Amino acid sequence: MSDENKKNLESPTKKDVEMQIIDVLKTVYDPEIPVDIYEMGLVYEINIDDDFNAEIVMTLTSPSCPVAESLPEEVKQKVGTMWSVKSAEVKLVWEPPWTKEMMSEEALLELGFM
């Protein structure tokens, strides 16, 4: 392991932690959609303070989504157990409303929209 990689492990920057959080978010799926929540465009913001407390601002495909309670809790649990994060909170918002235009190109391809 290079000295730079060791440094990033020992004292990660906010950007390092944000990238780690994105990797974790890419492991969370809505059970009805075969695309992760990050590529779906459901994550609006990742905020990290100086103490490495993380806030994930996200939405769902609709307010009546069957996983409206469990999905944000899964995000909070997965991000909260990361070694580089002190604590995690999820803020569920409905504005702006989610549309398929928020999906990544990868998600659009996976779901056959391209």
Contact map, one row per residue, 1 for C-alpha under 8 A:
111011000000000000000000000000000000000000000000000000000000000000000000000000000000000000000000000000000000000000
111111000000000000000000000000000000000000000000000000000000000000000000000000000000000000000000000000000000000000
111111100000000000000000000000000000000000000000000000000000000000000000000000000000000000000000000000000000000000
011111110000000000000000000000000000000000000000000000000000000000000000000000000000000000000000000000000000000000
111111111000000000000000000000000000000000000000000000000000000000000000000000000000000000000000000000000000000000
111111111100000000000000000000000000000000000000000000000000000000000000000000000000000000000000000000000000000000
001111111111000000000000000000000000000000000000000000000000000000000000000000000000000000000000000000000000000000
000111111111100100000000000000000000000000000000000000000000000000000000000000000000000000000000000000000000000000
000011111111000000000000000000000000000000000000000000000000000000000000000000000000000000000000000000000000000000
000001111111000000000000000000000000000000000000000000000000000000000000000000000000000000000000000000000000000000
000000111111100000000000000000000000000000000000000000000000000000000000000000000000000000000000000000000000000000
000000111111111110000000000000000000000000000000000000000000000000000000000000000001000000000000000000000000000000
000000010011111110000000000000000000000000000000000000000000000000000000000000000000000000000000000000000000000000
000000000001111111000000000000000000000000000001110100000000000000000000000000000000000000000000000000000000000000
000000000001111111100000000000000000000000000000000000000000000000000000000000000000000000000000000000000000000000
000000010001111111110000000000000000000000000000000000000000000000000000000000000000000000000000000000000000000000
000000000001111111111000000000000000000000000000000000000000000000000000000000000001100000000000000000000000000000
000000000000011111111100000000000000000000000101000000000000000000000000000000000000000000000000000000000000000000
000000000000001111111110000000000000000000000000000000000000000000000000000000000000000000000000000000000000000000
000000000000000111111111000000000000000000000000000000000000000000000000000000000000000000000000000000000000000000
000000000000000011111111100000000000000000000000000000000000000000000000000000100000000000000000000000000000000000
000000000000000001111111110000000000010000000000000000000000000000000000000000000000000000000000000000000000000000
000000000000000000111111111000000000000000000000000000000000000000000000000000000000000000000000000000000000000000
000000000000000000011111111100000000000000000000000000000000000000000000000001100000000000000000000000000000000000
000000000000000000001111111100000001110000000000000000000000000000000000001000100000000000000000000000000000000000
000000000000000000000111111110000001111000000000000000000000000000000000000000000000000000000000000000000000000000
000000000000000000000011111110000001000000000000000000000000000000000000000000000000000000000000000000000000000000
000000000000000000000001111111000001100000000000000000000000000000000000011000000000000000000000000000000000000000
000000000000000000000000011111101111100000000000000000000000000000000000000000000000000000000000000000000000000000
000000000000000000000000000111111111100000000000000000000000000000100010000000000000000000000000000000000000000000
000000000000000000000000000011111100000000000000000000000000000000000000000000000000000000000000000000000000000000
000000000000000000000000000001111100000000000000000000000000000000000000000000000000000000000000000000000000000000
000000000000000000000000000011111111000000000000000000000000000000000000000000000000000000000000000000000000000000
000000000000000000000000000011111111000000000000000000000000000000000000000000000000000000000000000000000000011000
000000000000000000000000000011001111101100000000000000000000000000000000000000000000000000000000000000000010011000
000000000000000000000000111111001111111100000000000000000000000000000000000000000000000000000000000000000000000000
000000000000000000000000110111000011111111100000000000000000000000000000000000000000000000000000000000000000000000
000000000000000000000100110000000001111111100000000000000000000000000000000000000000000000000000000000000000000000
000000000000000000000000010000000011111111000000000000000000000000000000000000000000000000000000000000110110000000
000000000000000000000000000000000011111111000000000000000000000000000000000000000000000000000000000101110010000000
000000000000000000000000000000000000111111110000000000000000000000000000000000000000000000000000010001110000000000
000000000000000000000000000000000000111111110000000000000111100000000000000000000000000000000000010001000000000000
000000000000000000000000000000000000110011111100000000011110000000000000000000000000000000000000000000000000000000
000000000000000000000000000000000000000011111100000000011110000000000000000000000000000000000000000000000000000000
000000000000000000000000000000000000000000111110000000111100000000000000000000000000000000000000000000000000000000
000000000000000001000000000000000000000000111111000001111000000000000000000000000000000000000000000000000000000000
000000000000000000000000000000000000000000001111100001111000000000000000000000000000000000000000000000000000000000
000000000000010001000000000000000000000000000111111111100000000000000000000000000000000000000000000000000000000000
000000000000010000000000000000000000000000000011111111000000000000000000000000000000000000000000000000000000000000
000000000000010000000000000000000000000000000001111110000000000000000000000000000000000000000000000000000000000000
000000000000000000000000000000000000000000000001111110000000000000000000000000000000010000000000000000000000000000
000000000000010000000000000000000000000000000001111111000000000000000000000000000001111000000000000000000000000000
000000000000000000000000000000000000000000000001111111100000000000000000000000000000111100000000000000000000000000
000000000000000000000000000000000000000000000111100111110000000000000000000000100000111110000000000000000000000000
000000000000000000000000000000000000000000001111000011111000000000000000000000000000000111100000000000000000000000
000000000000000000000000000000000000000000111110000001111100000000000000000000000000000111100000000000000000000000
000000000000000000000000000000000000000000111110000000111110000000000000000000000000000001111000000000000000000000
000000000000000000000000000000000000000001111000000000011111000000000000000000000000000001111000000000000000000000
000000000000000000000000000000000000000001110000000000001111100000000000000000000000000000011100110000000000000000
000000000000000000000000000000000000000001000000000000000111111010010000000000000000000000010100010000000000000000
000000000000000000000000000000000000000001000000000000000011111010000000000000000000000000000000011000000000000000
000000000000000000000000000000000000000000000000000000000001111110000000000000000000000000000000010000000000000000
000000000000000000000000000000000000000000000000000000000001111110010000000000000000000000000100000000000000000000
000000000000000000000000000000000000000000000000000000000000011111010000000000000000000000000000000000000000000000
000000000000000000000000000000000000000000000000000000000001111111110000000000000000000000000000000000000000000000
000000000000000000000000000000000000000000000000000000000000000111111000000000000000000000000000000000000000000000
000000000000000000000000000001000000000000000000000000000000000011111110000000000000000000000000000000000000000000
000000000000000000000000000000000000000000000000000000000001001111111111000000000000000000000000000000000000000000
000000000000000000000000000000000000000000000000000000000000000001111111100000000000000000000000000000000000000000
000000000000000000000000000000000000000000000000000000000000000000111111110000000000000000000000000000000000000000
000000000000000000000000000001000000000000000000000000000000000000111111111000000000000000000000000000000000000000
000000000000000000000000000000000000000000000000000000000000000000011111111100000000000001010000000000000000000000
000000000000000000000000000000000000000000000000000000000000000000001111111110000000000001000000000000000000000000
000000000000000000000000000100000000000000000000000000000000000000000111111111000000000000000000000000000000000000
000000000000000000000000100100000000000000000000000000000000000000000011111111100000000001000000000000000000000000
000000000000000000000000000000000000000000000000000000000000000000000001111111110000000111000000000000000000000000
000000000000000000000000000000000000000000000000000000000000000000000000111111111000000100000000000000000000000000
000000000000000000000001000000000000000000000000000000000000000000000000011111111100000000000000000000000000000000
000000000000000000001001100000000000000000000000000001000000000000000000001111111100101100000000000000000000000000
000000000000000000000000000000000000000000000000000000000000000000000000000111111100111110000000000000000000000000
000000000000000000000000000000000000000000000000000000000000000000000000000011111110100000000000000000000000000000
000000000000000000000000000000000000000000000000000000000000000000000000000001111111100000000000000000000000000000
000000000000000000000000000000000000000000000000000000000000000000000000000000001111110000000000000000000000000000
000000000001000010000000000000000000000000000000000100000000000000000000000000000111110000000000000000000000000000
000000000000000010000000000000000000000000000000000111000000000000000000000000111111111100000000000000000000000000
000000000000000000000000000000000000000000000000001111000000000000000000000000010011111100000000000000000000000000
000000000000000000000000000000000000000000000000000111000000000000000000000000110000111110000000000000000000000000
000000000000000000000000000000000000000000000000000011110000000000000000000110110000111111000000000000000000000000
000000000000000000000000000000000000000000000000000001110000000000000000000100010000001111100000000000000000000000
000000000000000000000000000000000000000000000000000000111100000000000001101100000000000111110000000000000000000000
000000000000000000000000000000000000000000000000000000111100000000000000000000000000000011111000000000000000000000
000000000000000000000000000000000000000000000000000000001111000000000001000000000000000001111100000000000000000000
000000000000000000000000000000000000000000000000000000001110000000000000000000000000000000111111000000000000000000
000000000000000000000000000000000000000000000000000000000011001000000000000000000000000000011111110000000000000000
000000000000000000000000000000000000000000000000000000000000000000000000000000000000000000001111110000000000000000
000000000000000000000000000000000000000000000000000000000000000000000000000000000000000000001111110000000000000000
000000000000000000000000000000000000000000000000000000000010000000000000000000000000000000000111111000000000000000
000000000000000000000000000000000000000011000000000000000011110000000000000000000000000000000111111101000000000000
000000000000000000000000000000000000000000000000000000000000100000000000000000000000000000000000111111100000000000
000000000000000000000000000000000000000100000000000000000000000000000000000000000000000000000000011111100000000000
000000000000000000000000000000000000000000000000000000000000000000000000000000000000000000000000001111100000000000
000000000000000000000000000000000000000111000000000000000000000000000000000000000000000000000000011111110000000000
000000000000000000000000000000000000001110000000000000000000000000000000000000000000000000000000001111111111000000
000000000000000000000000000000000000001110000000000000000000000000000000000000000000000000000000000001111111000000
000000000000000000000000000000000000000000000000000000000000000000000000000000000000000000000000000000111111100000
000000000000000000000000000000000000001000000000000000000000000000000000000000000000000000000000000000111111110000
000000000000000000000000000000000010001100000000000000000000000000000000000000000000000000000000000000111111111000
000000000000000000000000000000000000000000000000000000000000000000000000000000000000000000000000000000111111111111
000000000000000000000000000000000000000000000000000000000000000000000000000000000000000000000000000000001111111111
000000000000000000000000000000000110000000000000000000000000000000000000000000000000000000000000000000000111111110
000000000000000000000000000000000110000000000000000000000000000000000000000000000000000000000000000000000011111110
000000000000000000000000000000000000000000000000000000000000000000000000000000000000000000000000000000000001111111
000000000000000000000000000000000000000000000000000000000000000000000000000000000000000000000000000000000001111111
000000000000000000000000000000000000000000000000000000000000000000000000000000000000000000000000000000000001100111
